[in-house]
Every structure is written in C-alpha cells, then in structure tokens.
Amino acid sequence: MVPLALLVTSPFWEPAVARFLTPRGEINPQQVSTGPTSQHFQMDAVVITLTSEGKQEWQINAERAMTGKDDREIKMVEVDARYIGTEKPPTRITSRKGKYYINDRHLILQREVVVRRPVSKEVLYTDLLHYYDATKMAVSPGEVDLQAPHFQLQGGRMDYDLSTDGYDFSDRVKVDL
C-alpha cells in the first residue's frame, strides 16, 4: 500500500524534493578532478625532516608551505634549513623561497640564499641552490660569493659534493687572499 501511495502522490511532492536536493552555487568544471585525488594543503610554521637510509639529514623550517602543481611538490616561503648529516658539522641555509620535489628528492632554494658553515666560518651567498639527495650534490648554477676568514671567492657556478666535502667553482673565478 505504501509504495502505491508514494507512486500516486509523487506529482505533488517530487518537485519540492528535487529542488531541495539540487546542489547550491556554481560548479567550475576546471576544479572538478576526474583523476586520482590529491591532497593539497597550505600551512604556517612548518618543519620538514628529510631522512636518507633511515638517518635524519635535513631539518627544514618554513614560515609557510603549500603544495605545488601536485601533492608531490612542496613550495615554501622564508626557509631556514639545517643540514645535520651523520658525520658532518651542521650547515645552516636560509632563503626567501624554496621547493622540494618528493619523488626526485630534490630541494631548490631561491632568492637571497645564504649558506653558513660555522665550524669553518664560511658563508656563501647566491640566488639559486639545488640539492640533489640521491647524489649528495649541491649546485648553484648562478653567481656565488664565498667568504671565509682568510679569503673571498667569487665564481659563476659552484658544485659541492657533500659526500667528499669537495668544491668545484667555474665561470670566471676570482679569489682574494
């Protein structure tokens, strides 16, 4: 009896229910994802810890962090990173902006990058620094200025191998002793 009563009376109540169940607001088709869902975020006062083979190597603090083009890219603002590797003295790196690509284990620091090595009292200034965790290489493809107590070095490019502690400077290197 109940299903028959619902069927007979449906012309009276169906329009009201349909209006109630209609989504409110506008839907932007570009915002609707048809692929796998990704997690997007924006957070303030973030601390990211990077490990390699189970050992903590980097602690990266940022005033703000958010996902980039997808959830495997993290963009950062006002970065303060510390390389605390296993057998090396700590190195502190600051920059205005940064990105970390999770899949590639690639850290990019940009704008007013300053690298401080307190034990050797070296300070390096550049505007772009790439760190490749897989090869333990830090690369600054642009101009660098390295200052130490007994010398100052300027170059157009720097490659630094963290595993051997070896520098390679190129492109018009100038050293003042």
C-alpha positions as CSV (number, residue, x, y, z in Angstrom):
1,M,0.0,0.0,0.0
2,V,2.8,2.5,0.9
3,P,4.7,2.1,-2.4
4,L,1.4,2.6,-4.3
5,A,0.6,5.7,-2.3
6,L,4.0,7.2,-2.9
7,L,3.7,6.5,-6.7
8,V,0.2,8.0,-6.9
9,T,1.1,11.2,-4.9
10,S,4.6,11.7,-6.5
11,P,3.5,14.6,-8.8
12,F,2.7,16.6,-5.7
13,W,5.9,16.1,-3.6
14,E,8.5,15.3,-6.3
15,P,9.3,18.9,-7.5
16,A,9.8,20.1,-3.9
17,V,12.2,17.2,-3.1
18,A,14.1,17.7,-6.4
19,R,14.6,21.4,-5.6
20,F,15.8,20.6,-2.1
21,L,18.4,18.0,-3.4
22,T,19.7,20.3,-6.2
23,P,23.4,21.5,-5.5
24,R,23.7,25.1,-4.4
25,G,26.3,27.5,-6.0
26,E,28.2,27.2,-9.2
27,I,30.5,24.4,-10.1
28,N,33.6,25.2,-12.0
29,P,34.4,22.3,-14.4
30,Q,38.2,23.1,-14.1
31,Q,38.1,22.4,-10.4
32,V,36.4,19.0,-10.7
33,S,39.1,16.3,-10.7
34,T,38.4,13.2,-12.8
35,G,41.8,11.6,-11.9
36,P,43.1,10.2,-8.7
37,T,42.5,12.5,-5.7
38,S,45.5,14.5,-4.5
39,Q,46.0,16.2,-1.1
40,H,46.5,19.9,-1.3
41,F,47.5,22.0,1.7
42,Q,48.7,25.3,2.9
43,M,50.2,25.6,6.4
44,D,52.0,28.1,8.5
45,A,55.2,27.4,10.6
46,V,56.1,24.1,9.0
47,V,59.0,21.8,10.0
48,I,60.1,19.1,7.4
49,T,62.6,16.4,8.2
50,L,64.4,14.6,5.4
51,T,66.0,11.3,6.0
52,S,68.3,9.2,3.9
53,E,68.7,5.5,4.7
54,G,66.9,6.0,7.9
55,K,69.1,8.7,9.2
56,Q,68.0,12.3,9.6
57,E,70.0,14.6,7.3
58,W,67.9,17.8,6.9
59,Q,65.6,19.8,9.1
60,I,63.7,22.4,7.1
61,N,61.7,25.1,8.8
62,A,59.5,27.4,6.7
63,E,57.1,30.2,7.7
64,R,54.6,28.9,5.2
65,A,54.4,25.8,3.0
66,M,51.9,24.6,0.4
67,T,51.6,22.1,-2.4
68,G,52.6,23.0,-5.9
69,K,51.3,21.6,-9.1
70,D,50.6,18.3,-7.4
71,D,50.9,16.9,-3.9
72,R,54.4,15.6,-4.6
73,E,55.8,19.2,-4.8
74,I,56.1,21.4,-1.7
75,K,56.6,25.1,-2.0
76,M,58.0,27.0,0.9
77,V,58.3,30.7,1.9
78,E,61.1,32.1,4.3
79,V,63.1,28.9,4.5
80,D,65.6,28.1,7.3
81,A,67.2,24.7,6.7
82,R,69.9,22.8,8.6
83,Y,72.0,20.0,7.1
84,I,72.8,17.9,10.1
85,G,74.2,14.9,8.2
86,T,75.6,11.9,10.0
87,E,79.3,12.7,10.4
88,K,79.4,16.4,9.3
89,P,79.2,19.6,11.3
90,P,75.8,21.3,10.9
91,T,75.3,23.7,8.0
92,R,72.6,26.3,8.0
93,I,70.9,27.6,4.8
94,T,68.4,30.4,4.6
95,S,66.4,31.6,1.6
96,R,63.3,33.6,0.7
97,K,61.6,30.7,-1.2
98,G,62.1,27.0,-1.7
99,K,60.6,23.9,-3.3
100,Y,61.0,20.3,-2.6
101,Y,60.2,17.6,-5.1
102,I,59.4,14.5,-3.0
103,N,59.7,11.8,-5.8
104,D,63.1,13.2,-7.0
105,R,64.4,14.1,-3.5
106,H,65.4,17.5,-5.0
107,L,65.5,20.6,-2.8
108,I,65.6,24.0,-4.6
109,L,66.3,27.2,-2.6
110,Q,65.8,30.6,-4.2
111,R,66.3,34.3,-3.6
112,E,68.9,35.5,-1.2
113,V,70.3,32.1,-0.4
114,V,72.9,32.2,2.4
115,V,74.8,29.0,3.4
116,R,76.6,29.2,6.8
117,R,79.2,26.7,7.9
118,P,80.0,27.8,11.4
119,V,82.9,25.3,12.1
120,S,84.9,26.6,9.1
121,K,83.4,30.1,9.4
122,E,82.5,30.1,5.7
123,V,79.5,32.0,4.3
124,L,78.2,31.5,0.8
125,Y,75.8,33.9,-0.9
126,T,73.8,33.0,-4.1
127,D,70.4,33.4,-5.5
128,L,69.7,29.7,-6.5
129,L,70.8,26.5,-4.9
130,H,69.8,23.0,-5.9
131,Y,70.4,20.0,-3.6
132,Y,70.1,16.5,-5.1
133,D,69.8,14.0,-2.3
134,A,70.4,10.9,-4.5
135,T,73.9,12.2,-5.4
136,K,74.5,14.3,-2.3
137,M,75.3,17.3,-4.6
138,A,74.6,21.0,-4.0
139,V,74.7,23.0,-7.2
140,S,74.5,26.8,-7.6
141,P,74.2,27.4,-11.4
142,G,74.5,31.2,-10.9
143,E,77.0,33.6,-9.3
144,V,78.3,32.7,-5.9
145,D,80.3,34.7,-3.3
146,L,82.1,32.6,-0.7
147,Q,83.6,34.4,2.2
148,A,85.9,32.9,4.8
149,P,88.3,34.4,7.4
150,H,91.3,34.2,5.1
151,F,89.9,34.5,1.6
152,Q,87.0,35.6,-0.6
153,L,86.0,33.7,-3.7
154,Q,83.6,34.8,-6.4
155,G,82.5,32.5,-9.3
156,G,79.8,32.0,-11.9
157,R,78.9,28.5,-10.7
158,M,79.5,26.1,-7.8
159,D,79.2,22.3,-7.5
160,Y,79.6,21.0,-3.9
161,D,79.8,17.3,-3.2
162,L,78.6,16.7,0.4
163,S,80.0,13.1,0.5
164,T,83.6,14.2,-0.2
165,D,83.4,17.8,1.0
166,G,84.8,18.9,-2.4
167,Y,84.0,22.2,-4.2
168,D,84.2,22.9,-7.9
169,F,83.9,26.5,-9.0
170,S,83.8,27.7,-12.6
171,D,82.9,30.6,-14.9
172,R,85.3,33.5,-14.1
173,V,86.5,32.5,-10.7
174,K,88.2,35.3,-8.7
175,V,89.9,34.7,-5.4
176,D,91.2,37.4,-2.9
177,L,93.6,36.2,-0.2
